[in-house]
Amino acid sequence: MSMTIEVFVKIKDADGNESFEPVIVTGELPDFSEFTGPDNFLEIFDQVERTAIKVRNESMKQAIENYSSELSKKKHMKE
Amino acid sequence: MKNGNFSLYDTGRDVFPKIKPKEKCRTACMDELMLMFPCDESYRDSEAKINRVLWRDEEYGIKSRTLADIVVREGESIQECLLKKTQAILVANGFDEKGQPIAGAIVVTDCEMIDLPQGKPANAIPKEDVKENQCLKVHGVPSNIDSNQSVSSDYSGKPITLAAPINQSPEKVKAAIDNYNKDKPLKKQIDAARVQELYENTQNVVNVSADDVQVVKQKEKDRKKGSPPKENKEWAKNTIVHIMYNKSNYLLNGKGIIGTLMLLTAFMLHNNIAGNGNLVFFVDGARDLQNAIMDMYGWRPYKIILDWFHLEKKCKELLSMVIKGKFVKSIVLTTLLSYLWLGEVDKAIEYLTNLDMNSIKNEKKLNELIGYFNRNRNNIPCYALRKELGLKTSSNSVEKANDNIVANRQKHNGTSWSNCGSVSLASVTTMFKNKEQDNWIKRRTFRFKFHELKLTA
């Protein structure tokens, strides 16, 4: 049985209102029981780190995409 | 890690490699990053790039000195791990700690070893006299293996069977000679009657190229700014071995020739190619390397081939000291190389001996060149025919590996190296070239197996 990591990203304006739906990205982490000994510690921990980096990158990518898309709408309105 | 109050293991001691007091344990991703950059760039440039990638400011940034320490420590651990692995493989296969088989570890069942008559060249035995199941010990090194020896001796494991060399058929060799000779003047043709050598098959041949590479050694003491320079230039030495089998490659590096050749023996045993009948070494003219190969592989047949590029270079260097005048030198060099390309060492020596004495400015160097040819006579094949048959003629693969592993990073940039700093960095680079970083960084071990790699290493 594995564990899950969830990353939430919210972007708020100056008034504290959320500009768009928060981004939620999830990833699967190895269960604690998979750390069976010093022999596999680095390998299993590497899976933790890689998943964490992947989830972080994906959440940031989606959040910046949302931000950019909002930005393009604002520019359009000005014109 | 704890199970209740019971401590299972200590990650600081049992998992992560030893670190300095203020150093932090590194995860596999971090380790890879910190080892990867210094392979191609100076420690200072690596420091800047890693800190930029990780967005670390000066306070939390990684220091170049730390990077250098990590690389040296990892390189030493790699060498130690490979040494342990080598010893384990050697023992498991019935070899002693010097890389020599103990009695009973090798069985020569499907080929018979023929020693060359003392002091005779490789072509002293006509090829008609060598039967299919016999293998000619080209270099006449006395063997410690008796082909009639009983298997029930010191070694109780499964012995390695030395296979008979698989050579190109006489018809194929003849066809290659005819093809080469077509449209060529008589003087530049391969003399089929003189071709006595056996040519290995293009498939299932273990091609090993070995070379030493030297970098400027740093002073061991008194390295402060403004201190007097060293009296003599000293060198830190690395030995690189490139092994090619069919389309797979592997690189080995080490501090000395013998140690690296032991790694090679273990690697061949681990990959089940130690009993392969066709083992060909490609070397430059360095005597220590050739002698070490002879010492290490006396128990099996092998061939040594002098790299064509080095042979040509030696001729150019020495002839410029021997011959008066550019024009004459150019003619002599062209003629000499045309003989050597065909493997006609006798004709080359005869040509040099009969040169007009008026055109010679240094007889001592002339004798040196003749001595070089005599010494390497057995290692100078008919390069033209080898090329025609699609066989390797040079050690270019290891030369390229030398550049990639050592020279590009450690030479011609004003740097100097300690022995262990140079070998350690080369070991880390070799690990990446062999795509072993996952095995090493996560599991602290090596697969030590061939993998598909670009031929340029």
Interface residues (C-beta under 8 A of the other chain):
Chain A: F35 G37 P38 D39 F41 L42 E43 F45 D46 E49 R50 I53
Chain B: M1 L8 Y9 T11 D14 V15 F16 T27 A28 C29 I441 K442 R443 R444
